[in-house]
Amino acid sequence: MRRTLLAALAAATLAAPAARAEDLVTFRAMSPALALDLARAALEDCRARGFQVAVAVVDRFGVPQVLLRDTLAGIHTPETAIAKARTAVSFRAPTEELSALTQAGQLNSAIRHIPGFVFLGGGVPVEAGGMIVGGIGISGGPGGAEDDACARAGIAAVEDRLLM
């Protein structure tokens, strides 16, 4: 019986497919400390411009890592900031660009109806070494262009930590 069991075990081991390099995926992710510093820098830039906003930083999968809301930012701004950051990561493009591409009458206008995504300026993918490692979303400025500028200022403030 023992020989049969050993023979079956050996056969199963030999029949199992060998692990291949393409079976596992390697990627980079922002640390919580980097995500927090990014959010703080963007919030400070918005404050310097006179805007009360919410700032969200999501990981490469769109899951929130950091959310900061300034004292007088509107009640809608946290959820909107998260949705802008998630949209930038998911579609791999700044929401300022996506806003123009998804206007009524455009070929891709229907994607504006996907729940949990916002196609207004203020969401920007965060890249390190040519790879998206997360996204930042800002909500509460006077318009998408201003939210976008604050997001990009936040990225610029930590850019040296993103270069690899």
Wavefront OBJ file of the C-alpha trace (Angstrom):
o trace
v 0.000 0.000 0.000
v 2.846 2.310 0.871
v 4.482 1.711 -2.507
v 1.206 2.472 -4.267
v 0.863 5.710 -2.330
v 4.444 6.745 -3.129
v 3.975 5.884 -6.780
v 0.765 7.923 -6.942
v 2.465 10.866 -5.244
v 5.417 10.708 -7.644
v 3.087 10.539 -10.648
v 1.070 13.515 -9.421
v 4.235 15.540 -8.864
v 5.528 14.770 -12.337
v 2.162 15.510 -13.946
v 1.738 18.904 -12.246
v 2.622 21.796 -14.527
v 5.820 23.581 -13.680
v 5.548 27.183 -12.512
v 6.274 29.666 -15.293
v 7.560 33.219 -15.051
v 4.373 34.540 -16.668
v 2.219 32.946 -13.944
v 3.101 35.714 -11.475
v 2.906 39.454 -11.960
v 5.314 41.939 -10.422
v 4.263 45.522 -9.829
v 5.123 48.576 -7.771
v 2.825 50.290 -5.302
v 3.000 53.520 -3.342
v 3.686 53.250 0.349
v 1.114 54.814 2.679
v 3.733 57.432 3.634
v 4.229 58.478 0.008
v 0.467 58.551 -0.622
v -0.036 60.761 2.448
v 2.758 63.146 1.448
v 1.281 63.390 -2.052
v -2.159 64.208 -0.647
v -0.775 66.786 1.788
v 1.204 68.543 -0.950
v -1.862 68.740 -3.201
v -4.023 70.030 -0.340
v -1.475 72.727 0.478
v -1.305 73.785 -3.169
v -5.097 74.107 -3.312
v -5.087 76.120 -0.072
v -2.452 78.468 -1.504
v -4.791 79.040 -4.469
v -7.670 79.776 -2.078
v -9.584 76.504 -2.592
v -11.119 74.285 0.099
v -10.998 70.764 -1.361
v -10.925 67.058 -0.703
v -7.914 65.078 -1.900
v -7.961 61.331 -2.473
v -5.056 59.067 -3.337
v -5.873 55.566 -4.569
v -3.603 52.630 -5.243
v -3.069 51.176 -8.707
v -6.319 49.212 -8.366
v -8.431 52.247 -7.410
v -8.671 51.415 -3.711
v -8.427 54.543 -1.509
v -5.212 54.903 0.495
v -5.585 58.479 1.727
v -8.467 60.919 1.955
v -8.055 64.482 3.247
v -10.911 66.993 3.372
v -10.283 70.625 4.144
v -12.479 72.266 6.775
v -14.886 74.025 4.431
v -14.847 71.594 1.498
v -18.326 70.582 0.384
v -20.026 67.409 1.532
v -19.797 65.938 -1.987
v -16.041 66.443 -2.346
v -14.647 63.305 -0.642
v -16.638 60.864 -2.777
v -16.005 62.908 -5.914
v -12.245 63.029 -5.264
v -12.126 59.252 -4.814
v -14.140 58.723 -8.003
v -11.868 61.040 -10.000
v -8.739 59.239 -8.773
v -10.305 55.840 -9.495
v -11.296 56.986 -12.991
v -7.776 58.218 -13.780
v -6.282 54.881 -12.721
v -8.887 52.714 -14.413
v -8.772 54.541 -17.742
v -5.027 55.275 -17.454
v -5.523 58.944 -18.321
v -6.131 62.278 -16.613
v -9.827 62.952 -16.131
v -9.347 66.398 -17.674
v -8.634 64.611 -20.988
v -11.399 62.076 -20.447
v -13.873 64.872 -19.795
v -13.508 66.160 -23.344
v -13.604 62.667 -24.869
v -16.823 61.688 -23.095
v -19.006 64.752 -23.704
v -22.539 64.200 -25.015
v -22.439 63.303 -28.682
v -18.946 61.787 -28.473
v -18.392 58.111 -29.296
v -17.460 57.313 -25.673
v -20.139 59.409 -23.949
v -21.899 56.361 -22.499
v -19.022 55.591 -20.114
v -20.092 58.624 -18.068
v -22.905 56.423 -16.745
v -20.628 53.851 -15.096
v -21.319 54.048 -11.337
v -18.409 55.170 -9.165
v -16.525 57.027 -11.900
v -16.366 60.791 -12.521
v -15.243 62.286 -15.826
v -14.445 65.821 -14.686
v -10.973 67.341 -14.405
v -9.036 66.709 -11.215
v -8.035 63.039 -11.457
v -4.481 62.219 -12.516
v -2.671 58.865 -12.692
v 0.533 58.676 -10.631
v 3.416 56.984 -12.442
v 6.763 55.655 -11.299
v 9.240 54.267 -13.793
v 6.616 54.266 -16.559
v 4.174 52.225 -14.467
v 0.953 53.516 -12.910
v 1.277 53.125 -9.143
v -1.867 54.987 -8.149
v -3.951 58.044 -8.778
v -4.857 61.332 -7.169
v -8.224 63.067 -7.274
v -9.154 66.578 -6.191
v -12.664 67.952 -5.760
v -13.805 71.366 -4.588
v -11.916 73.875 -6.696
v -13.844 76.279 -8.904
v -13.469 73.899 -11.864
v -11.819 70.798 -13.234
v -8.792 72.668 -14.554
v -8.035 74.062 -11.089
v -8.497 70.652 -9.449
v -6.177 69.169 -12.081
v -3.522 71.824 -11.393
v -3.553 71.033 -7.659
v -3.264 67.297 -8.367
v -0.291 67.849 -10.653
v 1.357 70.133 -8.068
v 1.018 67.344 -5.501
v 2.671 64.879 -7.869
v 5.456 67.366 -8.626
v 6.107 67.759 -4.893
v 6.923 64.036 -4.519
v 8.305 63.462 -8.018
v 11.827 62.747 -6.757
v 10.406 59.794 -4.790
v 8.635 58.454 -7.881
v 11.705 58.364 -10.118
v 13.138 54.884 -10.266
l 1 2 3 4 5 6 7 8 9 10 11 12 13 14 15 16 17 18 19 20 21 22 23 24 25 26 27 28 29 30 31 32 33 34 35 36 37 38 39 40 41 42 43 44 45 46 47 48 49 50 51 52 53 54 55 56 57 58 59 60 61 62 63 64 65 66 67 68 69 70 71 72 73 74 75 76 77 78 79 80 81 82 83 84 85 86 87 88 89 90 91 92 93 94 95 96 97 98 99 100 101 102 103 104 105 106 107 108 109 110 111 112 113 114 115 116 117 118 119 120 121 122 123 124 125 126 127 128 129 130 131 132 133 134 135 136 137 138 139 140 141 142 143 144 145 146 147 148 149 150 151 152 153 154 155 156 157 158 159 160 161 162 163 164
